[in-house]
Amino acid sequence: MRQSHLFTKTRKSAPKDEVSKNAQLLIRAGYIHKEMAGVYSYLPLGLRVLTRIEQVIREEMDAIGGQETKMATLHPSENWKQTGGWDNVDVLFKLMSRTEKEYALGQSEEEIVTPIGQEYASSYKDLPVAIYQIGQKYRDELRAKSGIMRGREFGMKDMYSFHETQDDFDRFYGIVKEAYFKVYSRCGLDAKVTEASGGAFSEKFSYEFMVLTDAGEDDIVYCEKCTHCANVEVSSQKEGDTCPKCSKGELKSAKAAEVGNVFDLGQKYPKAFNFTFKTNDGTEQYPVMGCYGIGTTRLMGTVVEVLSDDKGIVWPKEIAPYRVHLIGITGGNKDVAAEADKLYDHLQENGIEVLYDDRDARAGEKFADSELIGIPTRIVVSEKTMQEGGVEVVERTTGTAAFIQDSGIIEYFQK
């Protein structure tokens, strides 16, 4: 992509009413556009990042047997009334049509996926099954905040599983837990798992995946000696206590952002819809149900909060909008421009995605924009590099620079 053709532009400052770092940087760099509190549009660069995050999640869910679907987001009110959610879920958006029929905008999909499961899983032989979707969700938040980390419209991957027994759910939960850690690692984050209240979804405990950041809304205590972590909202543990898991570390307190969760829903929703399956001995039984969520837009915002620096965004390679930011410092020199054009074509021909800053702009402006946009690797072509027969390569995460000969540039990225 030639940057001169990119319709978005960088900004020196973010809107005055935007206080969260993730939204400030994403708006300034041209990734998102704020429509109103809690609602953002994703522009070309932002959509590329979001699509890559979704692909990472998709690959890990497929790897554990998840089957992707696309479920309705406009829900009949009858389903929500049948589960009691119509009157008990306070963040539910409710709509009245011109025909005086009531609908809900999906804030989760239990009311949709349970009847779907009921239609296709009638025998123990059909279980377990796990289906998921990646799409939009809507919640009537009283106070949307934290940029794209807590909105009224947001992206989410939600998966639902049905099991013959509680033991089988517990087995699958362990598999999902490891898949979630892989997702976060591939997105450049170190996540911890905590035990928390099941809230409106379940009477049982849920498990939340947390990333330490001052932008988070949750207070947790954690142990640096082991993996133990707990949400203080539902735990009697406090800072300074001895870790109850390893008995070696001292608990520390921190702010954290929730980037995923797992709910053991038990038989709540199958009972609401009278969803039973035939067991091996011929009796009817309700399946045990699980729900597994990852906020895709929230994850994107958390990456910006955690990994950015004072110059701008720092994208991990797997989810960056482009692998390379190619910058031509021409100073009006047509030979340098031609060399940069040639390298741009060469990189693309070898499958390396490039954002090419071919704009007629000062070198300082180009470098500042490159730092703000946060693409992992910057390549600079200038009169100086041409004289030496190569290019300057700078890694965004470390700031380290190296001179690479023209003949070795593709090999550098293949490694």
TACOR-V624872 format. One record per residue. N is the residue number from 1. SS is DSSP state (H for helix, E for strand, - for the rest). PSI is psi in radians with two decimals (NA if undefined). D_CENTER is the distance of its C-alpha to the mean C-alpha in Angstrom with 2 decimals. Layout:
BEGIN
n=N ss=SS psi=PSI d_center=D_CENTER
n=N ss=SS psi=PSI d_center=D_CENTER
END
This chain:
BEGIN
n=1 ss=- psi=2.17 d_center=24.05
n=2 ss=E psi=2.25 d_center=26.79
n=3 ss=H psi=-0.45 d_center=25.64
n=4 ss=H psi=-0.34 d_center=28.85
n=5 ss=H psi=-0.20 d_center=27.63
n=6 ss=- psi=2.11 d_center=24.20
n=7 ss=- psi=-0.35 d_center=24.88
n=8 ss=- psi=2.72 d_center=22.61
n=9 ss=- psi=2.72 d_center=24.06
n=10 ss=- psi=2.79 d_center=23.06
n=11 ss=- psi=2.56 d_center=24.36
n=12 ss=- psi=-0.46 d_center=26.18
n=13 ss=- psi=2.71 d_center=25.00
n=14 ss=- psi=2.87 d_center=22.40
n=15 ss=- psi=2.50 d_center=23.69
n=16 ss=- psi=-0.44 d_center=25.74
n=17 ss=- psi=0.05 d_center=24.10
n=18 ss=- psi=1.95 d_center=20.62
n=19 ss=- psi=-0.34 d_center=20.57
n=20 ss=- psi=2.47 d_center=17.02
n=21 ss=H psi=-0.71 d_center=16.46
n=22 ss=H psi=-0.77 d_center=13.01
n=23 ss=H psi=-0.68 d_center=14.60
n=24 ss=H psi=-0.86 d_center=17.82
n=25 ss=H psi=-0.73 d_center=16.64
n=26 ss=H psi=-0.63 d_center=14.44
n=27 ss=H psi=-0.81 d_center=17.48
n=28 ss=H psi=-0.64 d_center=19.98
n=29 ss=- psi=-0.08 d_center=18.49
n=30 ss=- psi=0.45 d_center=18.33
n=31 ss=- psi=-0.63 d_center=14.65
n=32 ss=E psi=2.83 d_center=14.77
n=33 ss=E psi=2.24 d_center=17.80
n=34 ss=E psi=2.20 d_center=18.39
n=35 ss=E psi=-0.72 d_center=20.32
n=36 ss=E psi=3.10 d_center=20.97
n=37 ss=- psi=2.11 d_center=19.69
n=38 ss=- psi=0.08 d_center=16.28
n=39 ss=E psi=2.17 d_center=16.11
n=40 ss=E psi=2.58 d_center=14.95
n=41 ss=E psi=2.53 d_center=15.56
n=42 ss=E psi=2.04 d_center=13.52
n=43 ss=- psi=3.08 d_center=16.22
n=44 ss=H psi=-0.84 d_center=16.83
n=45 ss=H psi=-0.73 d_center=15.12
n=46 ss=H psi=-0.69 d_center=12.01
n=47 ss=H psi=-0.63 d_center=11.97
n=48 ss=H psi=-0.74 d_center=12.45
n=49 ss=H psi=-0.83 d_center=9.37
n=50 ss=H psi=-0.70 d_center=7.23
n=51 ss=H psi=-0.66 d_center=9.59
n=52 ss=H psi=-0.67 d_center=9.27
n=53 ss=H psi=-0.79 d_center=5.66
n=54 ss=H psi=-0.66 d_center=7.10
n=55 ss=H psi=-0.68 d_center=10.17
n=56 ss=H psi=-0.82 d_center=9.22
n=57 ss=H psi=-0.78 d_center=8.21
n=58 ss=H psi=-0.79 d_center=11.33
n=59 ss=H psi=-0.71 d_center=13.48
n=60 ss=H psi=-0.59 d_center=12.98
n=61 ss=H psi=-0.70 d_center=13.60
n=62 ss=H psi=-0.63 d_center=16.51
n=63 ss=H psi=-0.41 d_center=17.85
n=64 ss=- psi=0.24 d_center=18.52
n=65 ss=- psi=0.12 d_center=20.14
n=66 ss=- psi=2.52 d_center=17.63
n=67 ss=E psi=2.17 d_center=18.89
n=68 ss=E psi=2.44 d_center=16.82
n=69 ss=- psi=3.12 d_center=18.20
n=70 ss=- psi=1.83 d_center=17.77
n=71 ss=- psi=2.78 d_center=19.11
n=72 ss=- psi=2.51 d_center=20.82
n=73 ss=- psi=-0.22 d_center=19.33
n=74 ss=E psi=1.93 d_center=22.91
n=75 ss=E psi=2.46 d_center=24.39
n=76 ss=E psi=2.42 d_center=28.09
n=77 ss=H psi=-0.48 d_center=29.10
n=78 ss=H psi=-0.70 d_center=31.27
n=79 ss=H psi=-0.72 d_center=28.42
n=80 ss=H psi=-0.58 d_center=27.13
n=81 ss=H psi=-0.58 d_center=30.74
n=82 ss=H psi=-0.55 d_center=31.35
n=83 ss=H psi=-0.17 d_center=28.75
n=84 ss=- psi=-0.06 d_center=29.69
n=85 ss=H psi=-0.41 d_center=26.32
n=86 ss=H psi=-0.69 d_center=27.98
n=87 ss=H psi=-0.26 d_center=29.86
n=88 ss=H psi=-0.28 d_center=27.76
n=89 ss=- psi=1.83 d_center=24.18
n=90 ss=- psi=-0.29 d_center=24.61
n=91 ss=- psi=0.13 d_center=21.35
n=92 ss=- psi=2.17 d_center=22.23
n=93 ss=E psi=2.19 d_center=23.00
n=94 ss=E psi=2.40 d_center=26.43
n=95 ss=E psi=2.59 d_center=28.18
n=96 ss=E psi=2.18 d_center=31.83
n=97 ss=- psi=3.00 d_center=32.84
n=98 ss=- psi=-0.36 d_center=36.14
n=99 ss=- psi=0.17 d_center=37.51
n=100 ss=- psi=0.52 d_center=36.84
n=101 ss=- psi=2.52 d_center=34.32
n=102 ss=E psi=2.46 d_center=31.42
n=103 ss=E psi=2.87 d_center=27.78
n=104 ss=E psi=2.55 d_center=24.42
n=105 ss=E psi=2.24 d_center=21.09
n=106 ss=- psi=2.11 d_center=18.66
n=107 ss=- psi=-0.18 d_center=16.66
n=108 ss=- psi=3.06 d_center=16.42
n=109 ss=- psi=0.25 d_center=18.32
n=110 ss=H psi=-0.67 d_center=20.81
n=111 ss=H psi=-0.28 d_center=23.62
n=112 ss=H psi=-0.77 d_center=22.96
n=113 ss=H psi=-0.51 d_center=22.02
n=114 ss=H psi=-0.83 d_center=24.95
n=115 ss=H psi=-0.56 d_center=27.65
n=116 ss=H psi=-0.81 d_center=26.13
n=117 ss=H psi=-0.66 d_center=26.28
n=118 ss=H psi=-0.62 d_center=29.77
n=119 ss=H psi=-0.53 d_center=30.99
n=120 ss=H psi=-0.22 d_center=30.10
n=121 ss=- psi=1.51 d_center=30.29
n=122 ss=- psi=-0.14 d_center=33.92
n=123 ss=E psi=2.73 d_center=34.91
n=124 ss=H psi=-0.42 d_center=33.84
n=125 ss=H psi=-0.35 d_center=33.84
n=126 ss=H psi=-0.07 d_center=30.83
n=127 ss=- psi=2.69 d_center=28.77
n=128 ss=- psi=2.84 d_center=26.28
n=129 ss=E psi=2.51 d_center=23.81
n=130 ss=E psi=2.14 d_center=20.02
n=131 ss=E psi=2.57 d_center=18.48
n=132 ss=E psi=2.91 d_center=14.98
n=133 ss=E psi=2.80 d_center=13.54
n=134 ss=E psi=1.99 d_center=10.55
n=135 ss=E psi=-2.85 d_center=11.66
n=136 ss=E psi=2.55 d_center=12.50
n=137 ss=E psi=2.75 d_center=13.50
n=138 ss=E psi=2.26 d_center=16.15
n=139 ss=- psi=2.34 d_center=17.40
n=140 ss=- psi=1.22 d_center=20.55
n=141 ss=- psi=2.33 d_center=19.53
n=142 ss=- psi=-0.58 d_center=22.72
n=143 ss=- psi=1.52 d_center=21.17
n=144 ss=- psi=2.40 d_center=17.85
n=145 ss=E psi=3.12 d_center=16.92
n=146 ss=- psi=0.59 d_center=14.68
n=147 ss=H psi=-2.27 d_center=13.69
n=148 ss=H psi=0.11 d_center=10.39
n=149 ss=H psi=-0.28 d_center=9.60
n=150 ss=E psi=1.69 d_center=12.26
n=151 ss=- psi=3.07 d_center=13.53
n=152 ss=- psi=-0.44 d_center=15.95
n=153 ss=E psi=2.27 d_center=14.09
n=154 ss=E psi=2.87 d_center=10.33
n=155 ss=E psi=2.57 d_center=8.08
n=156 ss=E psi=2.54 d_center=7.69
n=157 ss=E psi=2.10 d_center=8.53
n=158 ss=E psi=2.23 d_center=11.75
n=159 ss=E psi=2.56 d_center=14.36
n=160 ss=E psi=2.37 d_center=17.93
n=161 ss=E psi=2.64 d_center=20.71
n=162 ss=E psi=2.34 d_center=24.47
n=163 ss=E psi=2.69 d_center=26.84
n=164 ss=- psi=-0.61 d_center=30.57
n=165 ss=- psi=2.87 d_center=30.66
n=166 ss=H psi=-0.66 d_center=28.87
n=167 ss=H psi=-0.68 d_center=29.32
n=168 ss=H psi=-0.63 d_center=27.48
n=169 ss=H psi=-0.80 d_center=24.49
n=170 ss=H psi=-0.69 d_center=24.61
n=171 ss=H psi=-0.81 d_center=24.78
n=172 ss=H psi=-0.60 d_center=21.74
n=173 ss=H psi=-0.75 d_center=19.74
n=174 ss=H psi=-0.65 d_center=20.52
n=175 ss=H psi=-0.78 d_center=19.29
n=176 ss=H psi=-0.71 d_center=15.90
n=177 ss=H psi=-0.82 d_center=15.67
n=178 ss=H psi=-0.63 d_center=16.32
n=179 ss=H psi=-0.66 d_center=13.86
n=180 ss=H psi=-0.75 d_center=11.02
n=181 ss=H psi=-0.62 d_center=12.52
n=182 ss=H psi=-0.72 d_center=12.56
n=183 ss=H psi=-0.87 d_center=8.86
n=184 ss=H psi=-0.68 d_center=8.45
n=185 ss=H psi=-0.75 d_center=11.64
n=186 ss=H psi=-0.43 d_center=10.86
n=187 ss=- psi=0.13 d_center=8.11
n=188 ss=- psi=0.25 d_center=11.06
n=189 ss=- psi=2.61 d_center=10.59
n=190 ss=- psi=1.87 d_center=13.32
n=191 ss=- psi=2.64 d_center=12.47
n=192 ss=E psi=2.65 d_center=15.36
n=193 ss=E psi=2.30 d_center=16.10
n=194 ss=E psi=2.81 d_center=18.30
n=195 ss=E psi=2.34 d_center=20.57
n=196 ss=E psi=3.05 d_center=20.51
n=197 ss=E psi=2.57 d_center=22.24
n=198 ss=- psi=-0.21 d_center=21.39
n=199 ss=- psi=-2.45 d_center=21.99
n=200 ss=- psi=-0.27 d_center=22.73
n=201 ss=- psi=-0.59 d_center=21.29
n=202 ss=- psi=2.58 d_center=23.50
n=203 ss=- psi=-0.23 d_center=26.55
n=204 ss=- psi=3.07 d_center=25.38
n=205 ss=E psi=2.69 d_center=23.06
n=206 ss=E psi=2.95 d_center=19.33
n=207 ss=E psi=2.25 d_center=17.18
n=208 ss=E psi=2.46 d_center=14.30
n=209 ss=E psi=2.11 d_center=12.02
n=210 ss=E psi=2.55 d_center=12.47
n=211 ss=E psi=2.25 d_center=12.04
n=212 ss=E psi=2.15 d_center=15.23
n=213 ss=- psi=2.48 d_center=15.25
n=214 ss=- psi=-0.30 d_center=17.92
n=215 ss=- psi=-0.11 d_center=15.53
n=216 ss=- psi=2.80 d_center=14.65
n=217 ss=- psi=-0.08 d_center=16.59
n=218 ss=E psi=2.50 d_center=17.59
n=219 ss=E psi=2.18 d_center=20.63
n=220 ss=E psi=2.83 d_center=20.73
n=221 ss=E psi=2.50 d_center=23.37
n=222 ss=E psi=2.81 d_center=22.82
n=223 ss=- psi=2.28 d_center=25.14
n=224 ss=- psi=-0.22 d_center=25.09
n=225 ss=- psi=-0.40 d_center=27.48
n=226 ss=- psi=-2.90 d_center=25.39
n=227 ss=- psi=0.05 d_center=22.06
n=228 ss=- psi=2.43 d_center=23.24
n=229 ss=E psi=2.51 d_center=21.17
n=230 ss=E psi=2.51 d_center=21.87
n=231 ss=E psi=2.14 d_center=20.89
n=232 ss=H psi=-0.31 d_center=24.12
n=233 ss=H psi=-0.52 d_center=23.98
n=234 ss=H psi=0.26 d_center=25.23
n=235 ss=- psi=2.55 d_center=26.78
n=236 ss=- psi=-0.07 d_center=30.20
n=237 ss=- psi=2.59 d_center=29.12
n=238 ss=- psi=2.90 d_center=29.33
n=239 ss=- psi=2.38 d_center=29.27
n=240 ss=- psi=-0.32 d_center=32.19
n=241 ss=- psi=2.71 d_center=32.50
n=242 ss=E psi=2.41 d_center=32.93
n=243 ss=- psi=2.20 d_center=29.98
n=244 ss=- psi=-0.20 d_center=30.86
n=245 ss=- psi=-0.89 d_center=29.26
n=246 ss=- psi=-0.26 d_center=30.85
n=247 ss=- psi=0.32 d_center=33.59
n=248 ss=- psi=-0.75 d_center=33.36
n=249 ss=- psi=2.82 d_center=30.71
n=250 ss=E psi=2.32 d_center=30.81
n=251 ss=- psi=2.40 d_center=27.92
n=252 ss=E psi=2.62 d_center=26.20
n=253 ss=E psi=2.67 d_center=24.40
n=254 ss=E psi=2.81 d_center=21.24
n=255 ss=E psi=2.53 d_center=18.68
n=256 ss=E psi=2.68 d_center=15.19
n=257 ss=E psi=2.30 d_center=11.87
n=258 ss=E psi=2.18 d_center=10.74
n=259 ss=E psi=0.07 d_center=7.23
n=260 ss=E psi=2.85 d_center=8.79
n=261 ss=E psi=2.78 d_center=12.37
n=262 ss=E psi=2.24 d_center=15.25
n=263 ss=E psi=2.27 d_center=18.31
n=264 ss=E psi=1.78 d_center=21.71
n=265 ss=E psi=-0.10 d_center=23.06
n=266 ss=E psi=-2.33 d_center=26.42
n=267 ss=- psi=0.28 d_center=28.67
n=268 ss=H psi=-0.94 d_center=28.00
n=269 ss=H psi=-0.72 d_center=26.74
n=270 ss=H psi=-0.67 d_center=28.99
n=271 ss=H psi=-0.67 d_center=31.92
n=272 ss=H psi=-0.57 d_center=31.13
n=273 ss=- psi=0.15 d_center=31.42
n=274 ss=- psi=0.80 d_center=34.10
n=275 ss=- psi=1.88 d_center=32.02
n=276 ss=E psi=2.82 d_center=34.04
n=277 ss=E psi=2.79 d_center=34.51
n=278 ss=E psi=2.15 d_center=37.71
n=279 ss=- psi=3.10 d_center=37.88
n=280 ss=- psi=-0.51 d_center=39.89
n=281 ss=- psi=0.16 d_center=42.97
n=282 ss=- psi=-0.04 d_center=42.76
n=283 ss=- psi=2.85 d_center=41.66
n=284 ss=E psi=2.43 d_center=38.86
n=285 ss=E psi=2.57 d_center=35.87
n=286 ss=E psi=2.40 d_center=32.60
n=287 ss=- psi=2.75 d_center=29.51
n=288 ss=E psi=2.36 d_center=27.12
n=289 ss=E psi=2.49 d_center=23.66
n=290 ss=E psi=2.67 d_center=20.20
n=291 ss=E psi=2.38 d_center=16.87
n=292 ss=E psi=2.00 d_center=13.46
n=293 ss=E psi=2.53 d_center=10.28
n=294 ss=E psi=2.12 d_center=6.54
n=295 ss=E psi=1.96 d_center=5.28
n=296 ss=H psi=-0.80 d_center=2.98
n=297 ss=H psi=-0.64 d_center=5.06
n=298 ss=H psi=-0.70 d_center=5.49
n=299 ss=H psi=-0.72 d_center=3.04
n=300 ss=H psi=-0.79 d_center=4.73
n=301 ss=H psi=-0.66 d_center=7.66
n=302 ss=H psi=-0.70 d_center=7.93
n=303 ss=H psi=-0.77 d_center=8.24
n=304 ss=H psi=-0.76 d_center=10.83
n=305 ss=H psi=-0.76 d_center=12.50
n=306 ss=H psi=-0.68 d_center=13.01
n=307 ss=H psi=-0.11 d_center=13.86
n=308 ss=- psi=2.85 d_center=15.73
n=309 ss=E psi=-2.94 d_center=19.53
n=310 ss=- psi=-0.14 d_center=22.45
n=311 ss=- psi=-0.39 d_center=22.48
n=312 ss=E psi=-2.70 d_center=18.99
n=313 ss=- psi=2.59 d_center=15.51
n=314 ss=- psi=1.69 d_center=15.25
n=315 ss=- psi=2.37 d_center=12.68
n=316 ss=- psi=2.66 d_center=12.59
n=317 ss=- psi=-0.64 d_center=14.48
n=318 ss=- psi=-0.41 d_center=12.21
n=319 ss=- psi=0.10 d_center=9.72
n=320 ss=- psi=2.62 d_center=12.48
n=321 ss=- psi=-0.57 d_center=13.96
n=322 ss=- psi=2.71 d_center=17.22
n=323 ss=- psi=-0.59 d_center=18.68
n=324 ss=E psi=2.46 d_center=21.68
n=325 ss=E psi=1.81 d_center=22.87
n=326 ss=E psi=2.21 d_center=26.57
n=327 ss=E psi=2.13 d_center=28.84
n=328 ss=E psi=2.02 d_center=32.45
n=329 ss=E psi=1.56 d_center=34.78
n=330 ss=- psi=-0.62 d_center=37.75
n=331 ss=- psi=0.51 d_center=40.02
n=332 ss=- psi=0.02 d_center=41.65
n=333 ss=- psi=1.99 d_center=42.42
n=334 ss=H psi=-0.53 d_center=42.22
n=335 ss=H psi=-0.69 d_center=42.29
n=336 ss=H psi=-0.74 d_center=39.11
n=337 ss=H psi=-0.74 d_center=37.40
n=338 ss=H psi=-0.67 d_center=38.66
n=339 ss=H psi=-0.72 d_center=37.44
n=340 ss=H psi=-0.72 d_center=33.90
n=341 ss=H psi=-0.75 d_center=33.99
n=342 ss=H psi=-0.76 d_center=35.22
n=343 ss=H psi=-0.67 d_center=32.47
n=344 ss=H psi=-0.85 d_center=29.82
n=345 ss=H psi=-0.70 d_center=31.35
n=346 ss=H psi=-0.75 d_center=31.78
n=347 ss=H psi=-0.78 d_center=28.14
n=348 ss=H psi=-0.68 d_center=27.03
n=349 ss=H psi=-0.43 d_center=29.79
n=350 ss=- psi=0.33 d_center=28.41
n=351 ss=- psi=0.33 d_center=24.89
n=352 ss=- psi=2.00 d_center=23.40
n=353 ss=- psi=2.32 d_center=21.28
n=354 ss=E psi=2.39 d_center=22.68
n=355 ss=E psi=2.07 d_center=22.50
n=356 ss=E psi=1.95 d_center=26.21
n=357 ss=E psi=1.56 d_center=27.48
n=358 ss=- psi=0.29 d_center=30.85
n=359 ss=- psi=2.70 d_center=31.44
n=360 ss=- psi=1.42 d_center=34.80
n=361 ss=- psi=2.80 d_center=33.59
n=362 ss=- psi=2.66 d_center=34.61
n=363 ss=H psi=-0.74 d_center=33.26
n=364 ss=H psi=-0.68 d_center=32.08
n=365 ss=H psi=-0.71 d_center=30.06
n=366 ss=H psi=-0.75 d_center=28.43
n=367 ss=H psi=-0.72 d_center=27.57
n=368 ss=H psi=-0.74 d_center=26.21
n=369 ss=H psi=-0.66 d_center=23.96
n=370 ss=H psi=-0.75 d_center=22.79
n=371 ss=H psi=-0.69 d_center=21.87
n=372 ss=H psi=-0.79 d_center=20.05
n=373 ss=H psi=-0.63 d_center=18.02
n=374 ss=- psi=0.42 d_center=17.11
n=375 ss=- psi=2.44 d_center=17.50
n=376 ss=- psi=-0.70 d_center=18.20
n=377 ss=E psi=2.33 d_center=21.85
n=378 ss=E psi=2.32 d_center=24.51
n=379 ss=E psi=2.25 d_center=27.77
n=380 ss=E psi=2.23 d_center=30.76
n=381 ss=E psi=2.18 d_center=33.84
n=382 ss=E psi=3.10 d_center=36.86
n=383 ss=H psi=-0.72 d_center=40.63
n=384 ss=H psi=-0.81 d_center=40.49
n=385 ss=H psi=-0.60 d_center=38.14
n=386 ss=H psi=-0.70 d_center=40.23
n=387 ss=H psi=-0.52 d_center=43.35
n=388 ss=- psi=-0.01 d_center=41.92
n=389 ss=- psi=0.58 d_center=40.73
n=390 ss=E psi=-2.68 d_center=37.02
n=391 ss=E psi=2.79 d_center=33.85
n=392 ss=E psi=2.28 d_center=32.09
n=393 ss=E psi=2.18 d_center=28.64
n=394 ss=E psi=2.23 d_center=26.50
n=395 ss=E psi=2.21 d_center=23.34
n=396 ss=- psi=-0.65 d_center=20.96
n=397 ss=- psi=-0.67 d_center=19.80
n=398 ss=- psi=-0.37 d_center=23.43
n=399 ss=- psi=0.04 d_center=25.47
n=400 ss=- psi=2.44 d_center=27.85
n=401 ss=E psi=2.55 d_center=29.90
n=402 ss=E psi=2.62 d_center=31.94
n=403 ss=E psi=2.17 d_center=34.44
n=404 ss=E psi=2.27 d_center=34.01
n=405 ss=E psi=2.61 d_center=36.87
n=406 ss=H psi=-0.70 d_center=36.30
n=407 ss=H psi=-0.28 d_center=37.10
n=408 ss=H psi=0.10 d_center=34.40
n=409 ss=H psi=-0.71 d_center=31.34
n=410 ss=H psi=-0.73 d_center=29.98
n=411 ss=H psi=-0.62 d_center=30.71
n=412 ss=H psi=-0.75 d_center=28.80
n=413 ss=H psi=-0.51 d_center=25.53
n=414 ss=H psi=-0.48 d_center=26.38
n=415 ss=- psi=NA d_center=26.67
END
